[in-house]
Amino acid sequence: MWTDLLLQAAIILVTIFMFLAMHDIPKKIFTKIRYRNRADFQAKRHFVLGAQLLAQARSSKSRSSTASLAKQAEAEADKAISLDRKDAAAYILKALALDLQGFKTSALDSLDVALSPIAAKSLTDKERGDALFKRAELKMSMNRRGGRVDSAIDDLTKALELIGDNAKAFCLLGECYEMKKMKSEAKSAFEKALKVEPTSIVACTAIDRLGSVEQGYYISALLGVLLYVTLTTCFHGLHNYLEEHTEVNLANNSVKRQGLVVRSVRDGFTALAIRFLHFLVAKLLQFACAGAAPTGSFHAHHVLASLYAINLPSVFV
């Protein structure tokens, strides 16, 4: 019984192998596997050659030589892409070559393809973070009207989540926040960059700049308050002096009616002049505090609100 079963199994296997051999199926499978391995090998070879050409272009001191080598690196990247369209590394190489030639829009498009869901699967987290950082750099270099700042902030935030602490990424993020007038966030980003790289000149300069600007806002506001208090005190003294002088003149003046008319005219003119000076002081304070950061610890409109809350004497109304 077992002998018959083994004989039948052998006959079935021989029949299957004969069928496959008649249709050249094994040969086709081996050819496909060998072609796939050869295509991958060729794509990697073009990628390595393009990376070498790009390194030579970056180290070249001649502008014409740099452009020529970068163009050759772009051609090798195109060959690698034609052999393997799902390899994001080739698209990144092409983007770097295009950026070196000055074609930033095309380089940004190539990075967008490299970071697409299909191609990004071939990248590690660190490689994807580096690509996001490079894309943010390109966006900021092309940011003429401020329309790409938000997307650059998103790329940098994701990049820092993937690559961890990176001083250059924190500095670029701080510059983005500074362009958005978010002073406190910008200062925090530069401080993080300084923690990662204590010798960072960009971070040190930015922190000093932001600190000096904030200090300037405080000084301007305090000077405005001092000017307001000084002028208000002078107005009070002037009003008291005019009151005393008017009473003396009216006492010595035999024409009471004429004295009352002169006093009313003088008081009206004084009130009008003081109103104008008060308006001028308020405008000076607004001008001095107009540049205050809306997200910082100091607000110019708080000072103005406190000044307007001061009750003036009846003569000023």
Backbone hydrogen bonds, N-H to C=O, Kabsch-Sander energy under -0.5 kcal/mol:
donor,donor_aa,acceptor,acceptor_aa,energy
5,L,1,M,-1.9
6,L,2,W,-2.3
7,L,3,T,-2.1
8,Q,4,D,-2.2
9,A,5,L,-2.3
10,A,6,L,-2.3
11,I,7,L,-2.1
12,I,8,Q,-2.3
13,L,9,A,-2.4
14,V,10,A,-2.4
15,T,11,I,-2.1
16,I,12,I,-2.3
17,F,13,L,-2.6
18,M,14,V,-2.2
19,F,15,T,-2.1
20,L,16,I,-2.5
21,A,17,F,-2.4
22,M,18,M,-2.1
23,H,19,F,-1.3
24,D,21,A,-1.0
25,I,20,L,-2.0
28,K,24,D,-1.9
29,I,25,I,-2.2
30,F,26,P,-2.4
31,T,27,K,-2.3
32,K,28,K,-2.4
33,I,29,I,-2.3
34,R,30,F,-2.5
35,Y,31,T,-2.5
36,R,32,K,-2.4
37,N,33,I,-2.2
38,R,34,R,-2.1
39,A,35,Y,-2.8
40,D,36,R,-2.4
41,F,37,N,-2.3
42,Q,38,R,-2.6
43,A,39,A,-2.7
44,K,40,D,-2.4
45,R,41,F,-2.1
46,H,42,Q,-2.5
47,F,43,A,-2.2
48,V,44,K,-2.6
49,L,45,R,-2.3
50,G,46,H,-2.4
51,A,47,F,-2.4
52,Q,48,V,-2.1
53,L,49,L,-2.1
54,L,50,G,-2.3
55,A,51,A,-2.1
56,Q,52,Q,-2.1
57,A,53,L,-2.2
58,R,54,L,-2.1
59,S,55,A,-1.6
60,S,56,Q,-1.0
66,T,62,S,-2.2
67,A,63,R,-2.3
68,S,64,S,-2.2
69,L,65,S,-2.7
70,A,66,T,-2.4
71,K,67,A,-1.9
72,Q,68,S,-2.0
73,A,69,L,-2.3
74,E,70,A,-2.1
75,A,71,K,-2.0
76,E,72,Q,-2.2
77,A,73,A,-2.1
78,D,74,E,-2.1
79,K,75,A,-1.9
80,A,76,E,-2.1
81,I,77,A,-2.2
82,S,78,D,-2.2
83,L,79,K,-1.2
84,D,80,A,-1.8
87,D,84,D,-1.0
88,A,86,K,-0.8
88,A,119,A,-0.7
90,A,87,D,-0.6
91,Y,87,D,-0.8
92,I,88,A,-2.2
93,L,89,A,-2.4
94,K,90,A,-2.2
95,A,91,Y,-2.2
96,L,92,I,-2.3
97,A,93,L,-2.1
98,L,94,K,-2.5
99,D,95,A,-2.4
100,L,96,L,-1.9
101,Q,97,A,-1.2
102,G,98,L,-0.7
102,G,99,D,-0.7
103,F,98,L,-2.4
104,K,102,G,-1.5
107,A,103,F,-2.0
108,L,104,K,-2.4
109,D,105,T,-2.0
110,S,106,S,-2.2
111,L,107,A,-2.1
112,D,108,L,-2.0
113,V,109,D,-1.8
114,A,110,S,-2.1
115,L,111,L,-1.9
116,S,113,V,-1.3
120,A,116,S,-2.9
122,S,119,A,-1.6
123,L,120,A,-1.5
128,R,124,T,-2.5
129,G,125,D,-2.3
130,D,126,K,-2.5
131,A,127,E,-2.1
132,L,128,R,-2.2
133,F,129,G,-2.2
134,K,130,D,-2.3
135,R,131,A,-2.3
136,A,132,L,-2.1
137,E,133,F,-2.1
138,L,134,K,-2.2
139,K,135,R,-2.3
140,M,136,A,-2.3
141,S,137,E,-2.2
142,M,138,L,-1.4
143,N,140,M,-0.8
144,R,142,M,-1.4
149,V,146,G,-0.6
152,A,148,R,-2.0
153,I,149,V,-2.3
154,D,150,D,-2.0
155,D,151,S,-2.3
156,L,152,A,-2.5
157,T,153,I,-2.4
158,K,154,D,-2.2
159,A,155,D,-2.6
160,L,156,L,-2.5
161,E,157,T,-1.4
162,L,158,K,-1.4
163,I,159,A,-3.1
164,G,160,L,-1.2
170,F,166,N,-2.2
171,C,167,A,-2.4
172,L,168,K,-2.5
173,L,169,A,-2.3
174,G,170,F,-2.4
175,E,171,C,-2.1
176,C,172,L,-2.1
177,Y,173,L,-2.4
178,E,174,G,-2.2
179,M,175,E,-2.0
180,K,176,C,-1.4
181,K,178,E,-1.3
182,M,177,Y,-2.8
183,K,181,K,-1.1
186,A,182,M,-2.3
187,K,183,K,-2.6
188,S,184,S,-2.1
189,A,185,E,-2.2
190,F,186,A,-2.3
191,E,187,K,-2.1
192,K,188,S,-2.0
193,A,189,A,-2.1
194,L,190,F,-2.0
195,K,191,E,-1.6
196,V,192,K,-2.0
197,E,193,A,-2.7
200,S,197,E,-2.0
201,I,199,T,-0.5
204,C,200,S,-1.9
205,T,201,I,-2.6
206,A,202,V,-2.2
207,I,203,A,-2.4
208,D,204,C,-2.3
209,R,205,T,-2.4
210,L,206,A,-2.8
211,G,207,I,-2.5
212,S,208,D,-2.5
213,V,209,R,-2.2
214,E,210,L,-2.2
215,Q,211,G,-2.2
216,G,212,S,-2.2
217,Y,213,V,-2.0
218,Y,214,E,-2.0
219,I,215,Q,-2.5
220,S,216,G,-2.5
221,A,217,Y,-2.3
222,L,218,Y,-2.7
223,L,219,I,-2.6
224,G,220,S,-2.1
225,V,221,A,-2.4
226,L,222,L,-2.6
227,L,223,L,-2.5
228,Y,224,G,-2.4
229,V,225,V,-2.7
230,T,226,L,-2.5
231,L,227,L,-2.5
232,T,228,Y,-2.5
233,T,229,V,-2.4
234,C,230,T,-2.3
235,F,231,L,-2.5
236,H,232,T,-2.2
237,G,233,T,-2.4
238,L,234,C,-2.7
239,H,235,F,-2.5
240,N,236,H,-2.4
241,Y,237,G,-2.4
242,L,238,L,-2.4
243,E,239,H,-2.1
244,E,240,N,-2.4
245,H,241,Y,-2.7
246,T,242,L,-2.1
247,E,243,E,-2.1
248,V,244,E,-2.0
249,N,245,H,-2.1
250,L,246,T,-2.6
251,A,247,E,-1.9
252,N,248,V,-1.7
253,N,249,N,-1.0
256,K,254,S,-1.1
259,G,255,V,-1.7
260,L,256,K,-2.2
261,V,257,R,-1.9
262,V,258,Q,-2.3
263,R,259,G,-2.4
264,S,260,L,-2.4
265,V,261,V,-2.2
266,R,262,V,-2.6
267,D,263,R,-2.9
268,G,264,S,-2.1
269,F,265,V,-2.3
270,T,266,R,-2.6
271,A,267,D,-2.7
272,L,268,G,-2.1
273,A,269,F,-2.3
274,I,270,T,-2.5
275,R,271,A,-2.2
276,F,272,L,-2.0
277,L,273,A,-2.2
278,H,274,I,-2.5
279,F,275,R,-2.3
280,L,276,F,-2.2
281,V,277,L,-2.4
282,A,278,H,-2.2
283,K,279,F,-2.0
284,L,280,L,-2.1
285,L,281,V,-2.3
286,Q,282,A,-2.2
287,F,283,K,-2.4
288,A,284,L,-2.3
289,C,285,L,-2.0
290,A,286,Q,-0.6
292,A,289,C,-1.5
296,G,293,A,-0.8
302,H,299,H,-0.6
303,V,299,H,-0.9
304,L,300,A,-1.9
305,A,301,H,-2.2
306,S,302,H,-2.2
307,L,303,V,-2.0
308,Y,304,L,-2.5
309,A,305,A,-1.2
310,I,307,L,-1.3
312,L,310,I,-0.5
316,F,313,P,-1.4
317,V,313,P,-0.5
317,V,314,S,-0.8
